[in-house]
Structure formats: C-alpha cells, structure tokens
Amino acid sequence: FFFGFFVAAPGVPMADGEAEVRRILAAKDYFQILGLELPDVTVDDVKKAHRKLVLKVHPDKCQAEGAAEAFDELTKAMTLLSDEDVLDSFKEMWNSKERRQQFEQDPSAMQAKQADNKRRRDAGETVLSDERMPKMPKVSTSDDLEQR
C-alpha cells in the first residue's frame, strides 16, 4: 500500500540535502554556515539564507547522517546573526584588520562572546564591549597601606 511519500533509508543521499549537511558541519563560522560573507550582510539576508537551508537540512525532511546537528548549527547561526546589534558588531569587527584576522583564525571565540552579549541584552543586563570596559582600580595591599 502506498501513502504518497517516500523516506530514504539512512545514508541514502536526498537531493542536495546531504551535501548541505556536510558543508554546514564543515563550516568554521556562522557566516559560512549560512553561505554569507561579510561585510555586506543584512538581517534579511540572514533570514533568507536560513529559510532556504532549513528546507534542505531539516531532520524531518533530510535523512542524511548529521542532519539534526547541521539543523542545530543553522538555527544557532540564524538566532545570533538575525540580531541587528550582533550583526553590526561583526561588521565593525570586519573593518578592523587586526580583529578580522583574529576572527578568521578563531571565529568561535568571537561568536561565543556575541552570543553571551545577546543573551545579556535580552535579559536586560548591561553589555559593554572590550573597548568600553571600565578599568578596575588597583587594590591596595597591606604593604601599600603601611607606606602611606
């Protein structure tokens, strides 16, 4: 009896979904996951890329190994980069040659920082960039106090 749908066996390629799963899992940063490049990325670009890719790698539609993990990574990328403030921070970073090189070498560190900043902003907490962090005063030791 045929119900009008076909589910491929695990490991059987499903159109380009398997290729997208592999590409997403091999990506080094969220922009690569979405197939976007800085600096000319908008929130609309992020949402369009996410919509297009989610149809290919959603675990209910794609039986490729790693589809669930790729879907999770895709969701993380969209959640972070669809925030205008976060996207602006990445664009600002891109304009600084030194920070861009740091990002290209280890994108996960900056992405983690931006994700934490987004979480703090969403919770109503104050978020300061590294450049605006207040300098902590030197704590006096007992030796310093004795010399005064």
HELIX and SHEET records of a PDB file:
HELIX    1   1 GLY A   17  ALA A   26  1                                  10    
HELIX    2   2 TYR A   30  LEU A   34  1                                   5    
HELIX    3   3 VAL A   43  VAL A   57  1                                  15    
HELIX    4   4 ALA A   67  LEU A   81  1                                  15    
HELIX    5   5 GLU A   84  TRP A   94  1                                  11    
HELIX    6   6 LYS A   97  GLN A  105  1                                   9    
HELIX    7   7 PRO A  107  ASP A  122  1                                  16    
HELIX    8   8 ASP A  130  ARG A  132  5                                   3    
HELIX    9   9 SER A  142  GLN A  147  1                                   6    
END                                                                             
